[in-house]
């Protein structure tokens, strides 16, 4: 072989080696189960198109003073509080005003129902009036919500036990909410005295995703709509600053975001952790599964889902009593938060956990140990577990 041919062969081999070396530097795409965002499977072509429109409005649209932001506000976009559709960091915490008695309206003369702590140039941000009861909320993850909205009221009521008739110490109750003027009941809704069961929010104060979304545009961004034309700063009715279509696209996006996928389901320690979780009665509130009924979105119909929540209110004890109410929820009552996606929370929280309604817990174990009230017995049983059983429970929860 001539010297020139040898050089050519060497050059080819070096090129191939370089290509393979470069390939090794390219990170692999994350597994689907490691991502919170993305559409649920089974959407039609037209539904996928609408999902993308809602995705853009939710994650890419940033409001400015010229496009309707404020004048007082908490955030300038949906995505700024729900990065990657996940839980929010404490720096995105919002403060809700409340009353000390259920079913009483917040005092709008002092700025209720929410503190807008930022303002556009020329305006002053709000401050919390002295002595006003309030609650700090970190933004929740927004994935899988369409499946929860699809559940019937009866499916929620099936887990309610207001008088603890079975004697297990758990007495979940629904939060009954006065509906907004634009609310259109579905056949499965079961009103009581003109009020409807809430299922979204820390105290389950929003009946459906339209209710939740309209409130977020208005109270979080100071953006008015035909659904709620009242400017939160002046209290006056104004022209809409976001279109009905945009709001409905965002609602559709939220309805069709996929549910979080459990990871490591076949890991023996995860399996054992779930068994221990069930044995200490955590599942009485964190109900593992439901089956959705028929929905107007076929991809949401007749699906087995695993949210680990009953969507009911529970007495969480004096340590979690923030002194403020929403709807029929008492000051010490909180909706059972869904646990799906829990293990991925640090992905949107700066690499750390900030759990419970206000982010006070810096780990899953700390969150469990903060449980009181109806959850006190399960909390105490968890604390008394052997180290290996305790770690198995935590590994199971991180797999969700």
Secondary structure as the mmCIF struct_conf table of DSSP 4:
data_model
#
loop_
_struct_conf.conf_type_id
_struct_conf.id
_struct_conf.beg_label_comp_id
_struct_conf.beg_label_asym_id
_struct_conf.beg_label_seq_id
_struct_conf.end_label_comp_id
_struct_conf.end_label_asym_id
_struct_conf.end_label_seq_id
HELX_RH_AL_P HELX_RH_AL_P1 UNK A 3 UNK A 25
BEND BEND1 UNK A 26 UNK A 26
HELX_LH_PP_P HELX_LH_PP_P1 UNK A 27 UNK A 31
HELX_RH_3T_P HELX_RH_3T_P1 UNK A 32 UNK A 34
BEND BEND2 UNK A 38 UNK A 38
STRN STRN1 UNK A 39 UNK A 39
HELX_LH_PP_P HELX_LH_PP_P2 UNK A 40 UNK A 40
TURN_TY1_P TURN_TY1_P1 UNK A 41 UNK A 42
HELX_RH_AL_P HELX_RH_AL_P2 UNK A 45 UNK A 59
TURN_TY1_P TURN_TY1_P2 UNK A 60 UNK A 60
HELX_RH_3T_P HELX_RH_3T_P2 UNK A 65 UNK A 67
TURN_TY1_P TURN_TY1_P3 UNK A 68 UNK A 68
BEND BEND3 UNK A 71 UNK A 71
STRN STRN2 UNK A 72 UNK A 73
BEND BEND4 UNK A 74 UNK A 74
BEND BEND5 UNK A 76 UNK A 78
TURN_TY1_P TURN_TY1_P4 UNK A 79 UNK A 81
BEND BEND6 UNK A 82 UNK A 82
HELX_RH_3T_P HELX_RH_3T_P3 UNK A 83 UNK A 85
BEND BEND7 UNK A 86 UNK A 86
HELX_LH_PP_P HELX_LH_PP_P3 UNK A 87 UNK A 89
HELX_RH_3T_P HELX_RH_3T_P4 UNK A 90 UNK A 92
STRN STRN3 UNK A 94 UNK A 97
STRN STRN4 UNK A 99 UNK A 99
BEND BEND8 UNK A 100 UNK A 101
TURN_TY1_P TURN_TY1_P5 UNK A 102 UNK A 103
HELX_RH_3T_P HELX_RH_3T_P5 UNK A 108 UNK A 110
TURN_TY1_P TURN_TY1_P6 UNK A 111 UNK A 113
STRN STRN5 UNK A 114 UNK A 115
STRN STRN6 UNK A 118 UNK A 119
TURN_TY1_P TURN_TY1_P7 UNK A 121 UNK A 122
BEND BEND9 UNK A 123 UNK A 123
HELX_LH_PP_P HELX_LH_PP_P4 UNK A 124 UNK A 126
HELX_LH_PP_P HELX_LH_PP_P5 UNK A 128 UNK A 129
TURN_TY1_P TURN_TY1_P8 UNK A 130 UNK A 131
STRN STRN7 UNK A 134 UNK A 137
HELX_LH_PP_P HELX_LH_PP_P6 UNK A 138 UNK A 141
TURN_TY1_P TURN_TY1_P9 UNK A 143 UNK A 144
HELX_RH_AL_P HELX_RH_AL_P3 UNK A 145 UNK A 150
BEND BEND10 UNK A 151 UNK A 151
HELX_RH_AL_P HELX_RH_AL_P4 UNK A 153 UNK A 157
TURN_TY1_P TURN_TY1_P10 UNK A 158 UNK A 159
TURN_TY1_P TURN_TY1_P11 UNK A 162 UNK A 163
TURN_TY1_P TURN_TY1_P12 UNK A 165 UNK A 166
BEND BEND11 UNK A 168 UNK A 169
STRN STRN8 UNK A 173 UNK A 173
HELX_LH_PP_P HELX_LH_PP_P7 UNK A 174 UNK A 174
STRN STRN9 UNK A 175 UNK A 178
HELX_LH_PP_P HELX_LH_PP_P8 UNK A 179 UNK A 180
TURN_TY1_P TURN_TY1_P13 UNK A 181 UNK A 182
TURN_TY1_P TURN_TY1_P14 UNK A 187 UNK A 188
STRN STRN10 UNK A 192 UNK A 192
TURN_TY1_P TURN_TY1_P15 UNK A 193 UNK A 194
STRN STRN11 UNK A 195 UNK A 198
STRN STRN12 UNK A 200 UNK A 200
TURN_TY1_P TURN_TY1_P16 UNK A 201 UNK A 204
STRN STRN13 UNK A 206 UNK A 206
BEND BEND12 UNK A 207 UNK A 208
HELX_RH_AL_P HELX_RH_AL_P5 UNK A 209 UNK A 215
HELX_RH_PI_P HELX_RH_PI_P1 UNK A 216 UNK A 220
HELX_RH_AL_P HELX_RH_AL_P6 UNK A 221 UNK A 221
BEND BEND13 UNK A 226 UNK A 227
STRN STRN14 UNK A 230 UNK A 230
TURN_TY1_P TURN_TY1_P17 UNK A 232 UNK A 234
STRN STRN15 UNK A 237 UNK A 237
BEND BEND14 UNK A 241 UNK A 242
HELX_RH_AL_P HELX_RH_AL_P7 UNK A 244 UNK A 256
STRN STRN16 UNK A 257 UNK A 257
HELX_LH_PP_P HELX_LH_PP_P9 UNK A 258 UNK A 260
TURN_TY1_P TURN_TY1_P18 UNK A 265 UNK A 266
HELX_RH_AL_P HELX_RH_AL_P8 UNK A 268 UNK A 279
TURN_TY1_P TURN_TY1_P19 UNK A 280 UNK A 281
HELX_RH_3T_P HELX_RH_3T_P6 UNK A 282 UNK A 284
TURN_TY1_P TURN_TY1_P20 UNK A 285 UNK A 285
BEND BEND15 UNK A 286 UNK A 286
STRN STRN17 UNK A 290 UNK A 291
BEND BEND16 UNK A 296 UNK A 297
HELX_RH_3T_P HELX_RH_3T_P7 UNK A 298 UNK A 300
TURN_TY1_P TURN_TY1_P21 UNK A 301 UNK A 302
STRN STRN18 UNK A 304 UNK A 305
STRN STRN19 UNK A 313 UNK A 315
HELX_RH_3T_P HELX_RH_3T_P8 UNK A 318 UNK A 320
BEND BEND17 UNK A 323 UNK A 323
STRN STRN20 UNK A 325 UNK A 326
TURN_TY1_P TURN_TY1_P22 UNK A 327 UNK A 328
STRN STRN21 UNK A 329 UNK A 329
TURN_TY1_P TURN_TY1_P23 UNK A 331 UNK A 332
STRN STRN22 UNK A 333 UNK A 335
TURN_TY1_P TURN_TY1_P24 UNK A 340 UNK A 341
HELX_RH_3T_P HELX_RH_3T_P9 UNK A 342 UNK A 347
TURN_TY1_P TURN_TY1_P25 UNK A 348 UNK A 351
BEND BEND18 UNK A 352 UNK A 352
STRN STRN23 UNK A 355 UNK A 355
BEND BEND19 UNK A 356 UNK A 356
TURN_TY1_P TURN_TY1_P26 UNK A 357 UNK A 358
BEND BEND20 UNK A 359 UNK A 359
STRN STRN24 UNK A 361 UNK A 361
BEND BEND21 UNK A 362 UNK A 363
HELX_RH_AL_P HELX_RH_AL_P9 UNK A 364 UNK A 369
TURN_TY1_P TURN_TY1_P27 UNK A 370 UNK A 370
HELX_RH_3T_P HELX_RH_3T_P10 UNK A 373 UNK A 375
HELX_RH_AL_P HELX_RH_AL_P10 UNK A 376 UNK A 383
TURN_TY1_P TURN_TY1_P28 UNK A 384 UNK A 384
BEND BEND22 UNK A 385 UNK A 385
HELX_RH_AL_P HELX_RH_AL_P11 UNK A 387 UNK A 399
#
